[in-house]
Amino acid sequence: MIDRWLEEVKHKADPEELGMILVHNGIVRGASKLGEPVLGMKLSYDQKKLNSIIPIFRKRPGVVEVKV
């Protein structure tokens, strides 16, 4: 999916204006900071809050797109 998003942004943006595409690609550690094995992760987010801030960031000068 990220590869598709990158291509969408590259085609949407004027190449003369596009300076950066920021992607966070986290990797789970094999062991915790205490040295214990990591068996999984529980992730959560506030969908309502996320939906409310995306339009704000899209309106910032120089921002072409925000994908989450």
N, C-alpha and C positions, 0 to 999 in steps of 0.2 A: 504494500500500500504506500509506503514512504516513497518508493521509486516513482510511482504514478503521480503522487503529489508534487514531487520535485519537477517532473516533466510539465505538469500543469502550470506551476508557478513560472518556470522558464518560458513557456509559450505565452503566458498572460502578461509578463513584465516586458518592458522595453529593455533590451540588453544593455543599452547605454545607461540605464538607471538602476539596474539590478546590481547590488554590491555584496549581498550576503544572503544565504539561506541557512537559518539556524535550525538544527535538528538535535534533539536530545535522545540518545540511544543508550539507555542504562543496561547494565549487565549485573546480574545477581552474583554476589560473592559466593565462594564455596564454603567460607567459614565466617562467622560473626566476628566482631571486634574482640570478643572474649575467647575466640578460638573454637567455638562450638559449630558443628555442621549446620549449614542453612538448608532446610528442606523445602522451603517455599516462601512465598510472600503474599501478604494481603494488602491490596491496593484499593483505595477509595477516593472519591472526589465528589464535590458538590456540583451536580449538573446545572442547577439553577444559577449558581454563582458563575460557573464557567460560561454559560450562555449569555450572561449579562456583561461579562468583560470582553468577550471576543469582538463585538462591534466597536468598543472603545479603542482597542488596539488597532483595528482595521482603519480607523480614522486618523491615526497618527501620521504625521508627514513622513513620506518615504516608504511606508509600509504598503506592500502590494497585496499580500494575502496572509491570513492566519489560518492554519489547519491544526486541528486537535484530534 
